[in-house]
Amino acid sequence: MSIAVGTPDKISDIKPTFPELVSAFARIGLMSFGGPAAQIALMHKICVEEKRWVDEARYLHALNYCMLLPGPEAQQLATYIGWLLHGVRGGIVAGLLFVLPGLAVILGLSTLYALYQEASLVAGLFFGLKAAVLAIVVEAVIRIGKRALKTSFHRWLAAGAFLALFLFSVPFPLVVLAAALIGLLHARGASSAAEENSQEIGVRPPLFSQLATLLFWVAVWLAPLPLLWLLLPETALPEIQSFFSKMALVTFGGAYAVLAYVAQVAVDHYAWLKPGEMLDGLALAETTPGPLVLVLSYVGFLAGFRESGGLDPLIGGLLGGLIAAWATFIPSFIWIFAGAPYIERLRGNRLLSAALSAITAAVVGVILNLAVWFALHVIFMQVEPTKIASFGPLTLSVPQPVWSTLDWQALVIAVLSAVMIFRFHLGIGKTLLAAAALGLAARFLL
């Protein structure tokens, strides 16, 4: 029995050979700086405009599906395009090549961070990067907001998501699920059932084959977990696999959207990191190619490094980073190989689009909450939650900064980074380099 999805119908008059596909996605993987928007644009330029392997409509259809999924949408899009062009092996190669260069870099930087973060040189470097990331996150809120909040309904959804997270600390997965349900109900009430029909194209994939594909990839995804519990129970590695496997199912909106939730659990529950170290990790991920959600490998590295049991700390850290990446990225192959054959038959499903747009709107509120959380922890050295009232299971509280702990150097670097991004339109790489230099200067000269 085959556990594979066959290559889809012909999609272009120009089809690459397999070595050409490998070469193109190796190039994409090495050049994919700047977050999902830049990465999606890069793939469009190479695969649609330059190579003409995929037409515009098929590319956008694949992107819409990937935007609906949890996890890194750019990596899922790379996997989808690889699958369109060369079936399962094309999807595996395209998805892996999109991630591996950045994963190698983030593991190397995490090693340096774990060993030398207390050194004044590294401390100054990350001080500047941390402040610059605040401006980058604010820019992300504005960019995504312009795209997603086109109606008053979506603006209210974004506001509700922000308040639920910022004031009531509602779990992030519940916010996403509620937004999808609200969007679905709103769409059902807005038009007649006749508009809900989807256009179907091609032959329906065999159900048994798709179920077998789903079960196979789920087994691959979860295979390390029993081995880790059996062989290395005294380390943090089993908990890393378990925690990030759960995260992979709810990471709508990419790294920015999920980072606040990861910080809450990794810092407050597991005590793997300190709050400021989450900011350092995002700064590291911003400097590497590949998905920004690679920041989770940084978290896994520090967890494995600090709770290595009988292992050498560096080995524990590398295993932790690799396990976090495995748990995070393998589900992308599940969604594509099991779901794309059905999605390829749908064009313009109205209810699906409504749920997607509602989730995207809620993600704007989530990222705004992250921006505020970042701002408080970057600009103030001490932030304390202040409880205001309780409403059953919900507690209304507001994070209160201790004004005497204001870090004016961080504030200045954050403002200058914002000027570089919004006024002079410098890229992320140049902004981070300038901020790192300012951080070093602040630590050594002031």
Salt bridges, closest charged atoms under 4 A:
ASP13 OD1 - LYS10 NZ 3.82
GLU49 OE2 - HIS44 ND1 3.13
GLU50 OE1 - ARG27 NH1 3.44
GLU56 OE1 - HIS44 NE2 2.80
GLU139 OE1 - ARG143 NH1 2.80
GLU196 OE1 - ARG188 NH1 3.61
GLU196 OE2 - ARG350 NH2 3.61
GLU200 OE1 - ARG204 NH2 3.47
GLU200 OE1 - ARG345 NH2 3.28
GLU277 OE2 - ARG306 NH2 2.78
ASP280 OD1 - LYS130 NZ 3.76
GLU344 OE1 - ARG58 NH1 2.79
